[in-house]
């Protein structure tokens, strides 16, 4: 077995849970300015997560799969990509999507129950959020291969969770990417649970990163709550793909601090003590402690960052509390390039129902 394909026995770590730096023989921590940028993004991501969860309770979002506690993975996924690169996210990756320039309100449109993704993928180089597990991985590999045929330097970062590694699409995507040397990085956010199913029931492999070996690509493990380490490991994988080195798999070890979604009761399958233990590994407080120790984060800095996060939350609330201006014809306008006779007939029927309802409403007026 080639040693260069094997992941480490323990995940890469550059900042420990106390905020102390950790020396590594291979990876170097990002500079302070980049870590300060990451900290701002972590604070904003946490605020977005908490605000979106509140909007679910208020009935303004149909569902929200929070990435609370996983923000280091989200932030790093956005920061390691260049402008021409593409992100292929899952339903839990709203913070990463926003990090690529999509407005928070647009990133929530799909989760509010609308019929479209809420943003233009071509404008932001972000594919629509994928709800079915692992389907976006095949799309990501195809996109990366097409970019390679066009002679572009595009790298595709394909996100998924640990549960997705049990899907056939995951393995098909890995195999195709490796065989055709596609410039794609598979980023598995291993948060320990696929809804209620723990990782121990998903895989018997030493780690999910070890799955890369079978396809002839390198795998690496990283502390997913250490944003410095995730930036370093993901950054190297992206650079490798861009320089013609082919695909790789990065497994981030993190934890889903909250329920799968608002429709899930996580007390049925995990103990509170387990969740509590991960609070001490919080990516936000870890990086904050590190920056404070480096005299790189003042009280004024924190207040300014917090105020910026609050403005984002306020804008998100305002956007989702506004009543939508709905056009019923949108139900038919974008189904096909040319509207079929059957769709045209259905649209006329709906127009008749709307007109009758309007007459009824008018007649009911005093």
MARTORNU-711952 format. One line per field, with one value per residue (C-alpha): residue number from 1; residue in three letters; y, x, z. Coordinates in nm, 4 decimals. Layout:
REM residues N
resi (NUM / ...) .
resn (ALA / ...) .
v (Y / ...) .
u (X / ...) .
w (Z / ...) .
***
This chain:
REM residues 366
resi (1 / 2 / 3 / 4 / 5 / 6 / 7 / 8 / 9 / 10 / 11 / 12 / 13 / 14 / 15 / 16 / 17 / 18 / 19 / 20 / 21 / 22 / 23 / 24 / 25 / 26 / 27 / 28 / 29 / 30 / 31 / 32 / 33 / 34 / 35 / 36 / 37 / 38 / 39 / 40 / 41 / 42 / 43 / 44 / 45 / 46 / 47 / 48 / 49 / 50 / 51 / 52 / 53 / 54 / 55 / 56 / 57 / 58 / 59 / 60 / 61 / 62 / 63 / 64 / 65 / 66 / 67 / 68 / 69 / 70 / 71 / 72 / 73 / 74 / 75 / 76 / 77 / 78 / 79 / 80 / 81 / 82 / 83 / 84 / 85 / 86 / 87 / 88 / 89 / 90 / 91 / 92 / 93 / 94 / 95 / 96 / 97 / 98 / 99 / 100 / 101 / 102 / 103 / 104 / 105 / 106 / 107 / 108 / 109 / 110 / 111 / 112 / 113 / 114 / 115 / 116 / 117 / 118 / 119 / 120 / 121 / 122 / 123 / 124 / 125 / 126 / 127 / 128 / 129 / 130 / 131 / 132 / 133 / 134 / 135 / 136 / 137 / 138 / 139 / 140 / 141 / 142 / 143 / 144 / 145 / 146 / 147 / 148 / 149 / 150 / 151 / 152 / 153 / 154 / 155 / 156 / 157 / 158 / 159 / 160 / 161 / 162 / 163 / 164 / 165 / 166 / 167 / 168 / 169 / 170 / 171 / 172 / 173 / 174 / 175 / 176 / 177 / 178 / 179 / 180 / 181 / 182 / 183 / 184 / 185 / 186 / 187 / 188 / 189 / 190 / 191 / 192 / 193 / 194 / 195 / 196 / 197 / 198 / 199 / 200 / 201 / 202 / 203 / 204 / 205 / 206 / 207 / 208 / 209 / 210 / 211 / 212 / 213 / 214 / 215 / 216 / 217 / 218 / 219 / 220 / 221 / 222 / 223 / 224 / 225 / 226 / 227 / 228 / 229 / 230 / 231 / 232 / 233 / 234 / 235 / 236 / 237 / 238 / 239 / 240 / 241 / 242 / 243 / 244 / 245 / 246 / 247 / 248 / 249 / 250 / 251 / 252 / 253 / 254 / 255 / 256 / 257 / 258 / 259 / 260 / 261 / 262 / 263 / 264 / 265 / 266 / 267 / 268 / 269 / 270 / 271 / 272 / 273 / 274 / 275 / 276 / 277 / 278 / 279 / 280 / 281 / 282 / 283 / 284 / 285 / 286 / 287 / 288 / 289 / 290 / 291 / 292 / 293 / 294 / 295 / 296 / 297 / 298 / 299 / 300 / 301 / 302 / 303 / 304 / 305 / 306 / 307 / 308 / 309 / 310 / 311 / 312 / 313 / 314 / 315 / 316 / 317 / 318 / 319 / 320 / 321 / 322 / 323 / 324 / 325 / 326 / 327 / 328 / 329 / 330 / 331 / 332 / 333 / 334 / 335 / 336 / 337 / 338 / 339 / 340 / 341 / 342 / 343 / 344 / 345 / 346 / 347 / 348 / 349 / 350 / 351 / 352 / 353 / 354 / 355 / 356 / 357 / 358 / 359 / 360 / 361 / 362 / 363 / 364 / 365 / 366) .
resn (UNK / UNK / UNK / UNK / UNK / UNK / UNK / UNK / UNK / UNK / UNK / UNK / UNK / UNK / UNK / UNK / UNK / UNK / UNK / UNK / UNK / UNK / UNK / UNK / UNK / UNK / UNK / UNK / UNK / UNK / UNK / UNK / UNK / UNK / UNK / UNK / UNK / UNK / UNK / UNK / UNK / UNK / UNK / UNK / UNK / UNK / UNK / UNK / UNK / UNK / UNK / UNK / UNK / UNK / UNK / UNK / UNK / UNK / UNK / UNK / UNK / UNK / UNK / UNK / UNK / UNK / UNK / UNK / UNK / UNK / UNK / UNK / UNK / UNK / UNK / UNK / UNK / UNK / UNK / UNK / UNK / UNK / UNK / UNK / UNK / UNK / UNK / UNK / UNK / UNK / UNK / UNK / UNK / UNK / UNK / UNK / UNK / UNK / UNK / UNK / UNK / UNK / UNK / UNK / UNK / UNK / UNK / UNK / UNK / UNK / UNK / UNK / UNK / UNK / UNK / UNK / UNK / UNK / UNK / UNK / UNK / UNK / UNK / UNK / UNK / UNK / UNK / UNK / UNK / UNK / UNK / UNK / UNK / UNK / UNK / UNK / UNK / UNK / UNK / UNK / UNK / UNK / UNK / UNK / UNK / UNK / UNK / UNK / UNK / UNK / UNK / UNK / UNK / UNK / UNK / UNK / UNK / UNK / UNK / UNK / UNK / UNK / UNK / UNK / UNK / UNK / UNK / UNK / UNK / UNK / UNK / UNK / UNK / UNK / UNK / UNK / UNK / UNK / UNK / UNK / UNK / UNK / UNK / UNK / UNK / UNK / UNK / UNK / UNK / UNK / UNK / UNK / UNK / UNK / UNK / UNK / UNK / UNK / UNK / UNK / UNK / UNK / UNK / UNK / UNK / UNK / UNK / UNK / UNK / UNK / UNK / UNK / UNK / UNK / UNK / UNK / UNK / UNK / UNK / UNK / UNK / UNK / UNK / UNK / UNK / UNK / UNK / UNK / UNK / UNK / UNK / UNK / UNK / UNK / UNK / UNK / UNK / UNK / UNK / UNK / UNK / UNK / UNK / UNK / UNK / UNK / UNK / UNK / UNK / UNK / UNK / UNK / UNK / UNK / UNK / UNK / UNK / UNK / UNK / UNK / UNK / UNK / UNK / UNK / UNK / UNK / UNK / UNK / UNK / UNK / UNK / UNK / UNK / UNK / UNK / UNK / UNK / UNK / UNK / UNK / UNK / UNK / UNK / UNK / UNK / UNK / UNK / UNK / UNK / UNK / UNK / UNK / UNK / UNK / UNK / UNK / UNK / UNK / UNK / UNK / UNK / UNK / UNK / UNK / UNK / UNK / UNK / UNK / UNK / UNK / UNK / UNK / UNK / UNK / UNK / UNK / UNK / UNK / UNK / UNK / UNK / UNK / UNK / UNK / UNK / UNK / UNK / UNK / UNK / UNK / UNK / UNK / UNK / UNK / UNK / UNK / UNK / UNK / UNK / UNK / UNK / UNK / UNK / UNK / UNK / UNK / UNK / UNK / UNK / UNK / UNK / UNK / UNK / UNK / UNK / UNK / UNK / UNK / UNK / UNK / UNK / UNK / UNK / UNK / UNK / UNK) .
v (0.0000 / 0.3464 / 0.5434 / 0.8729 / 0.7627 / 0.6834 / 0.9341 / 1.0046 / 0.7946 / 1.1083 / 1.4127 / 1.7102 / 1.9804 / 2.3208 / 2.4847 / 2.2779 / 2.3231 / 2.5647 / 2.7869 / 2.6916 / 2.6446 / 2.2933 / 2.2342 / 2.0086 / 1.8640 / 1.9085 / 2.1697 / 2.5345 / 2.7436 / 3.0296 / 3.3780 / 3.5949 / 3.8093 / 3.5019 / 3.3672 / 3.7015 / 3.6804 / 3.3265 / 3.4373 / 3.7069 / 3.4483 / 3.2072 / 3.4695 / 3.5596 / 3.1927 / 3.1180 / 3.4153 / 3.3071 / 2.9554 / 3.0801 / 3.3332 / 3.0755 / 2.8341 / 3.1117 / 3.1814 / 2.8162 / 2.8515 / 3.1639 / 2.9801 / 3.1834 / 2.8862 / 2.5438 / 2.3690 / 2.4522 / 2.1967 / 2.3872 / 2.3671 / 2.5075 / 2.3695 / 2.2849 / 2.6423 / 2.5863 / 2.3446 / 2.5847 / 2.8863 / 2.7015 / 2.5541 / 2.9049 / 3.0590 / 2.8012 / 2.8497 / 3.1027 / 3.2997 / 3.0659 / 2.7556 / 2.5898 / 2.4715 / 2.1819 / 2.1973 / 1.9926 / 2.1109 / 2.1810 / 2.4120 / 2.7487 / 2.9182 / 2.7996 / 2.9179 / 3.2613 / 3.2648 / 3.2392 / 3.5627 / 3.4472 / 3.6744 / 3.5079 / 3.5679 / 3.4030 / 3.1088 / 3.0424 / 3.0511 / 2.6761 / 2.6096 / 2.8406 / 2.6031 / 2.7943 / 2.6233 / 2.7455 / 2.7548 / 3.1275 / 3.2267 / 3.2075 / 2.9235 / 3.0656 / 3.4042 / 3.2713 / 2.9429 / 2.7571 / 2.4658 / 2.4423 / 2.2885 / 1.9138 / 1.7462 / 1.3857 / 1.2409 / 1.2293 / 1.3128 / 1.6401 / 1.4489 / 1.3019 / 1.6453 / 1.7897 / 1.5328 / 1.5830 / 1.9585 / 1.9228 / 1.6897 / 1.9291 / 2.2187 / 2.0060 / 1.9316 / 2.3053 / 2.3674 / 2.5700 / 2.5861 / 2.5347 / 2.3223 / 2.1797 / 2.1326 / 1.8736 / 1.8691 / 1.5826 / 1.4301 / 1.0965 / 0.9476 / 1.0218 / 0.7879 / 0.4970 / 0.5944 / 0.4399 / 0.7826 / 0.8597 / 0.5599 / 0.6155 / 0.9761 / 0.8787 / 0.6128 / 0.8334 / 1.1210 / 0.8993 / 0.7177 / 1.0393 / 1.2468 / 1.5110 / 1.8296 / 1.7746 / 1.7632 / 1.5536 / 1.7138 / 1.4880 / 1.6660 / 1.3728 / 1.5015 / 1.1537 / 1.1080 / 1.0439 / 1.1699 / 0.9134 / 0.6580 / 0.6830 / 0.6482 / 0.3018 / 0.1802 / 0.3494 / 0.2164 / -0.0340 / 0.1401 / 0.2923 / 0.6312 / 0.7647 / 0.9093 / 0.5516 / 0.4982 / 0.7056 / 0.4338 / 0.1918 / 0.4417 / 0.5356 / 0.8848 / 1.0331 / 1.0754 / 1.2987 / 1.3508 / 1.6884 / 1.8261 / 1.9806 / 2.2216 / 2.3708 / 2.6234 / 2.6712 / 2.3008 / 2.2774 / 2.5748 / 2.4169 / 2.0662 / 2.1731 / 2.4381 / 2.1833 / 1.9499 / 2.2339 / 2.3351 / 1.9740 / 1.9442 / 2.2747 / 2.1721 / 1.8504 / 1.6174 / 1.4839 / 1.4305 / 1.3744 / 1.3084 / 1.5140 / 1.3964 / 1.6601 / 1.5269 / 1.7525 / 1.7243 / 1.8171 / 2.0158 / 2.0485 / 1.8201 / 1.7022 / 1.9563 / 2.1141 / 1.7982 / 1.5762 / 1.4846 / 1.4062 / 1.3160 / 0.9820 / 0.8646 / 1.0507 / 1.1511 / 1.5130 / 1.4395 / 1.3544 / 1.6848 / 1.8749 / 1.7295 / 1.8819 / 2.2305 / 2.2476 / 2.1906 / 2.4758 / 2.6125 / 2.9713 / 2.9897 / 2.7958 / 3.0440 / 3.3380 / 3.2134 / 3.1706 / 3.5200 / 3.6820 / 3.5040 / 3.6404 / 3.9955 / 3.9795 / 4.0356 / 4.3371 / 4.4169 / 4.6748 / 4.4114 / 4.1762 / 4.4448 / 4.5429 / 4.1811 / 4.1124 / 4.4260 / 4.3157 / 3.9740 / 4.1390 / 4.3478 / 4.0318 / 3.8684 / 4.1767 / 4.1777 / 3.8073 / 3.8627 / 4.1523 / 3.9576 / 3.6502 / 3.8455 / 4.0291 / 3.8751 / 3.7251 / 3.8775 / 3.5590 / 3.5150 / 3.2045 / 3.1742 / 3.0859 / 2.7390 / 2.6924 / 2.9475 / 2.7523 / 2.3896 / 2.3619 / 2.5974 / 2.5965 / 2.5520 / 2.2407 / 2.2431 / 2.0507 / 2.3086 / 2.5902 / 2.4257 / 2.3901 / 2.7566 / 2.8633 / 2.6500 / 2.8129 / 3.1598 / 3.0748 / 2.9626 / 3.2815 / 3.4959 / 3.3137 / 3.3496 / 3.7224 / 3.7601 / 3.5656 / 3.7864 / 4.1004 / 3.9798 / 3.9144 / 4.2749 / 4.4828) .
u (0.0000 / 0.1296 / 0.2130 / 0.1231 / -0.2399 / -0.2755 / -0.4376 / -0.2859 / -0.3725 / -0.4888 / -0.6512 / -0.4325 / -0.4502 / -0.2803 / -0.4751 / -0.5839 / -0.9164 / -0.7511 / -0.6389 / -0.2713 / -0.0774 / 0.0308 / 0.3465 / 0.3107 / 0.5884 / 0.3929 / 0.1191 / 0.1693 / -0.0964 / -0.2395 / -0.1134 / -0.2852 / -0.4715 / -0.6275 / -0.7215 / -0.8800 / -1.0869 / -1.1835 / -1.2865 / -1.5149 / -1.6717 / -1.7150 / -1.8979 / -2.1201 / -2.1840 / -2.2849 / -2.5214 / -2.6741 / -2.7261 / -2.8959 / -3.1101 / -3.2233 / -3.3207 / -3.5301 / -3.6978 / -3.8027 / -3.9775 / -4.1494 / -4.2772 / -4.0689 / -3.8522 / -3.9964 / -3.6833 / -3.3260 / -3.0437 / -2.8114 / -2.4334 / -2.3906 / -2.0556 / -1.9437 / -1.8763 / -1.4997 / -1.5670 / -1.8133 / -1.5849 / -1.2781 / -1.4702 / -1.5502 / -1.2094 / -0.9893 / -1.1543 / -1.0573 / -1.3247 / -1.3410 / -1.3729 / -1.7057 / -1.8713 / -2.1176 / -2.2983 / -2.5472 / -2.8574 / -2.6488 / -2.3976 / -2.5762 / -2.2857 / -2.0395 / -2.2764 / -2.3001 / -1.9213 / -1.9067 / -2.1016 / -2.4637 / -2.6799 / -2.8135 / -3.1717 / -3.1123 / -2.9379 / -3.2561 / -3.5072 / -3.5012 / -3.5350 / -3.8355 / -4.0135 / -3.9849 / -3.9561 / -3.6064 / -3.2632 / -3.2777 / -2.9581 / -2.7928 / -2.5382 / -2.3444 / -2.3048 / -2.1675 / -2.0126 / -2.2231 / -2.4421 / -2.7939 / -2.8156 / -2.8667 / -3.1166 / -3.0759 / -2.7584 / -2.4524 / -2.6265 / -2.4324 / -2.1036 / -2.1678 / -2.2589 / -1.9426 / -1.7188 / -1.8866 / -1.8458 / -1.4786 / -1.4131 / -1.5840 / -1.3711 / -1.0616 / -1.1596 / -1.2017 / -0.8504 / -0.9688 / -0.7943 / -1.1244 / -1.1255 / -1.4506 / -1.5047 / -1.7745 / -1.9240 / -2.1035 / -2.1649 / -2.0687 / -2.4074 / -2.3522 / -2.0512 / -2.2963 / -2.4638 / -2.3721 / -2.3375 / -2.0475 / -1.8478 / -1.9338 / -1.8182 / -1.4948 / -1.4147 / -1.4882 / -1.2854 / -0.9848 / -0.9907 / -1.0201 / -0.7978 / -1.0668 / -0.9768 / -1.2211 / -1.1819 / -1.4296 / -1.4853 / -1.6641 / -1.7924 / -1.8069 / -2.0405 / -2.0887 / -2.4555 / -2.6551 / -2.9808 / -3.0120 / -2.7597 / -2.4120 / -2.0932 / -2.0304 / -2.3339 / -2.2187 / -1.8661 / -1.6189 / -1.3206 / -1.0511 / -1.1732 / -1.3780 / -1.0584 / -0.9318 / -1.2014 / -0.9922 / -0.7254 / -0.9511 / -0.9888 / -0.6233 / -0.6494 / -0.4997 / -0.7109 / -0.6489 / -0.8086 / -0.8387 / -0.9787 / -1.2946 / -1.3289 / -0.9840 / -1.0322 / -0.6561 / -0.6063 / -0.9048 / -0.7766 / -0.4320 / -0.5462 / -0.8227 / -0.5984 / -0.3311 / -0.5899 / -0.7271 / -0.3765 / -0.2993 / -0.6089 / -0.5352 / -0.1799 / -0.2938 / -0.2517 / -0.6037 / -0.8755 / -0.8453 / -1.0679 / -1.0565 / -1.2454 / -1.3155 / -1.3923 / -1.6577 / -1.9920 / -2.3528 / -2.4330 / -2.8028 / -3.0716 / -3.0622 / -3.3355 / -3.6226 / -3.8230 / -3.5766 / -3.5640 / -3.1968 / -3.2573 / -3.3885 / -3.0499 / -2.7720 / -2.6964 / -2.6690 / -2.3296 / -2.1956 / -2.3164 / -2.1815 / -1.8336 / -1.8154 / -1.8954 / -1.5387 / -1.4162 / -1.6231 / -1.4414 / -1.5394 / -1.4143 / -1.1013 / -0.9951 / -1.0935 / -0.8643 / -0.5796 / -0.6171 / -0.6449 / -0.3280 / -0.1548 / -0.2773 / -0.4565 / -0.8117 / -0.9044 / -1.2308 / -1.3021 / -1.2431 / -1.4892 / -1.7534 / -1.7143 / -1.7385 / -2.0410 / -2.2140 / -2.1542 / -2.3032 / -2.6091 / -2.6608 / -2.6568 / -2.9111 / -3.1345 / -3.1229 / -3.2095 / -3.5060 / -3.6346 / -3.6089 / -3.7896 / -4.0536 / -4.1558 / -4.4508 / -4.3510 / -4.4839 / -4.6092 / -4.6937 / -4.9118 / -4.7905 / -4.4447 / -4.5886 / -4.5930 / -4.3435 / -4.0240 / -4.1306 / -4.0172 / -3.8569 / -4.1823 / -4.5077 / -4.6976 / -5.0675 / -5.1367 / -4.9560 / -5.1323 / -5.4672 / -5.3787 / -5.2750 / -5.6103 / -5.7919 / -5.5969 / -5.6681 / -6.0390 / -6.0181 / -5.8325 / -6.0945 / -6.3820 / -6.2121 / -6.1685 / -6.5403 / -6.6338 / -6.4114 / -6.5591 / -6.9130 / -6.8312 / -6.7279 / -6.9832) .
w (0.0000 / -0.0903 / 0.2231 / 0.0552 / 0.0339 / 0.4035 / 0.6370 / 0.9745 / 1.2762 / 1.4554 / 1.2898 / 1.2021 / 1.4701 / 1.4763 / 1.7633 / 2.0622 / 2.2486 / 2.4943 / 2.2080 / 2.2246 / 1.9017 / 1.8059 / 1.6019 / 1.3000 / 1.0857 / 0.7636 / 0.7966 / 0.8854 / 1.0548 / 0.8469 / 0.9262 / 1.1866 / 0.9340 / 0.7768 / 1.1194 / 1.2084 / 0.8901 / 0.9843 / 1.3330 / 1.1932 / 0.9628 / 1.2565 / 1.4621 / 1.1688 / 1.0923 / 1.4498 / 1.4517 / 1.1208 / 1.2543 / 1.5694 / 1.3822 / 1.1271 / 1.4051 / 1.5621 / 1.2277 / 1.2102 / 1.5455 / 1.4157 / 1.1078 / 0.8621 / 0.7631 / 0.6916 / 0.8156 / 0.9093 / 0.9420 / 1.1747 / 1.1455 / 1.4987 / 1.6164 / 1.2628 / 1.1557 / 1.1240 / 0.8371 / 0.6778 / 0.7004 / 0.5735 / 0.2788 / 0.1574 / 0.2302 / 0.0547 / -0.2851 / -0.5488 / -0.7334 / -1.0395 / -0.8176 / -0.7418 / -0.4217 / -0.4254 / -0.0887 / 0.1084 / 0.2912 / 0.6053 / 0.4390 / 0.4410 / 0.6207 / 0.3541 / 0.0809 / 0.2421 / 0.2701 / -0.1092 / -0.1477 / -0.1493 / 0.0655 / 0.3843 / 0.2717 / -0.0673 / 0.1008 / 0.3013 / 0.0153 / -0.0455 / 0.3286 / 0.3395 / 0.1024 / -0.2239 / -0.5604 / -0.6472 / -0.4834 / -0.4114 / -0.5891 / -0.9287 / -0.9183 / -1.2129 / -1.0441 / -0.7187 / -0.8395 / -0.5845 / -0.6912 / -0.5451 / -0.1996 / -0.2276 / 0.0031 / -0.1239 / 0.0224 / -0.2064 / -0.5335 / -0.5579 / -0.5500 / -0.8936 / -1.0245 / -0.8696 / -1.0367 / -1.3733 / -1.3418 / -1.2465 / -1.5381 / -1.7803 / -1.6505 / -1.7000 / -2.0613 / -2.1197 / -1.9919 / -1.6933 / -1.3556 / -1.1720 / -0.8575 / -0.7240 / -0.3505 / -0.2880 / 0.0610 / 0.2295 / 0.5703 / 0.7199 / 0.6340 / 0.2652 / 0.2600 / 0.2867 / -0.0391 / -0.3716 / -0.5316 / -0.2957 / -0.4172 / -0.7836 / -0.7580 / -0.5843 / -0.8409 / -1.1419 / -0.9978 / -0.9302 / -1.2639 / -1.4640 / -1.2362 / -1.1892 / -0.9965 / -0.7119 / -0.3334 / -0.1353 / 0.2051 / 0.4529 / 0.7626 / 1.0013 / 1.2724 / 1.4224 / 1.3276 / 1.0106 / 1.1639 / 1.4466 / 1.3192 / 1.4801 / 1.2786 / 1.4250 / 1.2290 / 0.9093 / 0.8654 / 1.0106 / 0.8475 / 1.0744 / 0.9518 / 0.6641 / 0.5171 / 0.4748 / 0.2113 / -0.0281 / -0.0454 / -0.2316 / -0.5126 / -0.5390 / -0.4002 / -0.0821 / 0.2290 / 0.5290 / 0.8676 / 1.0362 / 1.3595 / 1.2193 / 1.5128 / 1.4501 / 1.1707 / 1.1304 / 1.0645 / 0.8306 / 0.6323 / 0.6052 / 0.5092 / 0.2721 / 0.1205 / 0.0371 / -0.1181 / -0.3325 / -0.4434 / -0.5275 / -0.7457 / -0.9190 / -1.0040 / -1.1701 / -0.8722 / -0.8965 / -0.6352 / -0.2628 / 0.0375 / 0.3573 / 0.6645 / 0.9283 / 1.2753 / 1.4226 / 1.5993 / 1.5329 / 1.8460 / 1.7706 / 1.6347 / 1.2735 / 1.1955 / 1.3873 / 1.3078 / 1.4966 / 1.8664 / 1.9277 / 2.2947 / 2.1671 / 2.0432 / 2.2282 / 2.5846 / 2.7005 / 2.8570 / 2.5110 / 2.3694 / 2.6700 / 2.6207 / 2.2714 / 2.3966 / 2.5271 / 2.1697 / 2.0240 / 1.7152 / 1.7912 / 2.1501 / 2.0532 / 1.7873 / 2.0059 / 2.2851 / 2.0368 / 1.8913 / 2.2333 / 2.3446 / 2.0329 / 2.1084 / 1.7738 / 1.9007 / 2.1121 / 2.2887 / 2.0190 / 1.7512 / 1.9175 / 1.9544 / 1.5901 / 1.4732 / 1.6951 / 1.5671 / 1.2093 / 1.2849 / 1.4386 / 1.1260 / 0.9160 / 1.1491 / 1.1328 / 0.7528 / 0.7486 / 0.9823 / 0.7746 / 0.4506 / 0.5807 / 0.7728 / 0.4563 / 0.2772 / -0.0556 / -0.3785 / -0.5407 / -0.9066 / -0.9610 / -1.3200 / -1.1867 / -1.1250 / -1.5028 / -1.6359 / -1.5654 / -1.6032 / -1.9669 / -2.2197 / -2.4196 / -2.2342 / -2.3414 / -2.4226 / -2.1019 / -1.8887 / -2.0735 / -2.0002 / -1.6331 / -1.6170 / -1.7673 / -1.5111 / -1.2280 / -1.3707 / -1.3633 / -1.0011 / -0.9044 / -1.0818 / -0.9138 / -0.5750 / -0.6358 / -0.7189 / -0.4077 / -0.1942 / -0.3532 / -0.2903 / 0.0742 / 0.1297 / 0.3268) .
***
